[in-house]
Amino acid sequence: MQRTAVNPWNWSLNLGYNQAEIVTGTSRQLICAGQTSVDGEGNPQHLGDMRGQIGLALDNLEAVLHGANMDLGNIIRLGVFATDVDEALKNFDLLGMRFGPIQCAPPMTLLGVTRLAIPGLLFEIEATAAA
């Protein structure tokens, strides 16, 4: 898979994502449902703790990717939903710690929402990946 960043402006790079990417040379695509801070039985974890919820949501996203023999480097688009955008952004260093070392900056959208599917959840991340 080859990725070519498209950034008419550079400001988004400081936030860890490209405005767009041209992706070529793929043969498989994985569409991931939104991943949240739940355990293996679907029970919410880290209630009231945005940082804890972001960390576990990323762990769960990686588990889904590994189930398809992929990893974070295969992600070509992210959708992020948060009940408190400012609090989520304070903790976006967690995304940087995972995506930065692999030099992956997929296009991303962050949306503020009034609530998520399960009461108590603060953060959800969905992804499209390709290989």
Secondary structure as the mmCIF struct_conf table of DSSP 4:
data_model
#
loop_
_struct_conf.conf_type_id
_struct_conf.id
_struct_conf.beg_label_comp_id
_struct_conf.beg_label_asym_id
_struct_conf.beg_label_seq_id
_struct_conf.end_label_comp_id
_struct_conf.end_label_asym_id
_struct_conf.end_label_seq_id
STRN STRN1 GLN A 2 VAL A 6
BEND BEND1 PRO A 8 ASN A 10
HELX_RH_3T_P HELX_RH_3T_P1 TRP A 11 LEU A 15
TURN_TY1_P TURN_TY1_P1 GLY A 16 GLY A 16
BEND BEND2 GLN A 19 GLN A 19
STRN STRN2 ALA A 20 THR A 24
BEND BEND3 GLY A 25 GLY A 25
STRN STRN3 GLN A 29 GLN A 35
BEND BEND4 SER A 37 SER A 37
STRN STRN4 VAL A 38 VAL A 38
TURN_TY1_P TURN_TY1_P2 GLY A 40 GLU A 41
BEND BEND5 GLY A 42 GLY A 42
STRN STRN5 PRO A 44 PRO A 44
BEND BEND6 HIS A 46 HIS A 46
TURN_TY1_P TURN_TY1_P3 LEU A 47 GLY A 48
HELX_RH_AL_P HELX_RH_AL_P1 MET A 50 GLY A 67
TURN_TY1_P TURN_TY1_P4 ALA A 68 ASN A 69
HELX_RH_3T_P HELX_RH_3T_P2 LEU A 72 ASN A 74
STRN STRN6 ILE A 75 ALA A 82
BEND BEND7 THR A 83 THR A 83
HELX_RH_AL_P HELX_RH_AL_P2 VAL A 85 LYS A 90
TURN_TY1_P TURN_TY1_P5 ASN A 91 PHE A 92
HELX_RH_AL_P HELX_RH_AL_P3 ASP A 93 PHE A 99
TURN_TY1_P TURN_TY1_P6 GLY A 100 GLN A 103
STRN STRN7 MET A 108 GLY A 112
BEND BEND8 THR A 114 THR A 114
BEND BEND9 ALA A 117 ILE A 118
TURN_TY1_P TURN_TY1_P7 PRO A 119 GLY A 120
STRN STRN8 PHE A 123 ALA A 130
#
